[in-house]
């Protein structure tokens, strides 16, 4: 399945996708960045994946930027869009171009601590269990249906970097797994509950 990845920073989740599903269950055909000089662009270019930068400042407004980005991803044949450390909101026009086919990885157990600074929010709240969620993107902020989640208990979590160091392996496991399941048609919506997503091992159906 041809997929696109949206990035803003270092691209460790992009690297996880390149190392696991790229050239197997999925083919990364485009990497779009909101920022010039992002390390993620180097990672993609090093594997021969086409890249392009869509800076908000280069367009009249966010809608114009998102239309241009959606056009480029469509031209590249993308059927799934993966947000891997993408630090921008996407407007409804973009989401309508890829209905039910935009996913994000977020460093909390949603619906707890949505939006920016999720780990900081969790630390301030004093939680003992931290986690990662892969979810579909909708018009809200981290409000789309959950695909996969993983958790780690940290009695003495330390600071943000210490927590993220424990969460990154979960991100690098769950995001490729979600892409793999989606590409195999094993991410199923529950007709009785539109918010419930059932994931199945490929052997269960295929």
N, C-alpha and C positions, 0 to 999 in steps of 0.2 A: 504494500500500500504506500503510495507517495504521500509524505507528510512534510509539513513546514514547521519550523521552530522559531518562536519569537524570543528574543533575548535583550538584555540591557547591560549585563555585566560580565563576570568572569566565565560563565558558561560551564560550570561543573556538571549541571544536569544535562546540558547538551552533550558534554563529553560522555556521560553515562549512556546516552542514547546512541552515540556514535560507536561506542564500544560493545553494545549489546544487540540492539535490534536493526541498526543500519546495515543494509545489504542482506538482511535475513527476512524477518516478518514485515519490515518496513524499509522504505528508501527515503532518506532525508533529501528532498529536492530543492529546498530553499531555507535559508536562515536570514531572517530580517531583524535588524537591531534598531532600537530607539536612540542609540548613542554611538557616535563615532569612536573609534579606538577601543571598543569593547574587546576584551580578551576572547570572548566567545567567537568573534568573527575570525580570529586567527585559527581557532580550533577547527572551524568549519572549512576555511580555505585550505588548511593543511590536509584535509580529506577530500578536497576537490568539490566541495559543496558550494553552489552559487550563493553569494551573500549580497545584501543591499541594506543601506542605512536609510531609515525614514525618521528624520528628526522632526519633532513637532514644529520647530521654528522655521522650517522650510516650507510650510504649508499655511494657507489662510486660517485654518482651524483644524481641530482634531478630526472632524468628519472628513475633511478633504484628505488629511494624512491617511486615515483608515481606509478610505476608498482606494487611494493609490496603492496602499499595501495589499489590500484584498485583490486588486487587479493583478498585481505582480505574482501573488501566490497562486491565483487561478491560472495565470499563464504558465506557471511552472507545473501545473497539474495536481496541486495539493488537494488531498481529500480529507486530511485531518490536520488541525492546527494545534500545536503544543506550546503552551506558555511555560518557558523554562527560565524563571528569573526575569520575566518581562515586567517592568515597573511602570506600566501605563495602563489606563483603562481603555477598553475597546467599546466603540459605540454600537448601537443596535444594527446599524447598516452593515457593519463588518460581520456581526454575529449572524445576520440573516443570510449572508453569502455562504456561510458554512454551518447550516442548521444541524444542531446536535453533534457537531464535530469540532468543537473547540474545548480543550481541556487545560487545566492549570494544576500546578503543585504548590501547596501552601503549607508553611511551617507551623501548623497548629491542628488540633483536633476540632475541625469545624463541626457545629456552628460557633464554637468558642473562639474568640480572638480573631475575627476577620480583619481584613484591611492591612494597612502598613504596620510595621513594628509589632508583629504578632508575638514574637518571643519576648520582647520588652513588656508587652501587655501581660503575658503569662507570668513572667517573673514578678511583676508588680502585684499581681493577684495572689501570688504565693502558692501556685499549684505544685503538686508533686509529680504529676504525669504530664509529659510533653509529647507532641506527636506531629505527624505529617498527614495531610489529606491530598489525594488527587481527586479532582471534581470537574464536572462539566461547568463551563462558563455560561452564565446568563446575564441579564441586564443589571443585576445587582452587584454588590461587592462581596465576592466569595460566598454567594448564596446558591450556586447551582448544585444539582444532585451529586452526592458523594459516590465515587467509583471505588476507591480503595483508601484504607487508613492503616497507619501503624503507630505504635506508641512505645515510649520508653519511660521508665520510672526513674526520677532523679531526686533522691532525698536531699542532696546538697548540690544544686545545679550550677552554682557559680554564676558567671555573667553570661552575656549574650553569646559571645564567641564559644564559650565552653558548651552551652546548650546546642548551638548550631553544629559544633563538631560531632555531637552525638546524633543529631538529626540528619546530617547530610547522607550517611550511609542508608538511612531509611528512604530519603528522597531518591537516591540513586538506584534503589531496589524497586520502589513502588512505581515511579514514573515509567520506566521501560516496561514493567509488567502491564501497566494499564494500556500502553501503546500496543503491546503484543496482543493483549486480549481484544482490544478494539479492532485491530487489523484482522483478527481471526473471526470476527463476528460474535465474540463471546461476552460482550457487554450488553446486557438485555434490560430494557425497561419493564417494570412491573405494571401491567395494565390496571391493576387495582389501586396503585399508588404511584403517581407520576414522579414522585421524589425518590422512589426506591429503585436502585440499580442493582441488578443481580449479575455477578460475574461468574462465569463457568470455565472450568478447565476445558481446553480444546477437545479432549477426548469425550467430554460429556455430550457434545452435539455434533462434532465434525468427524 
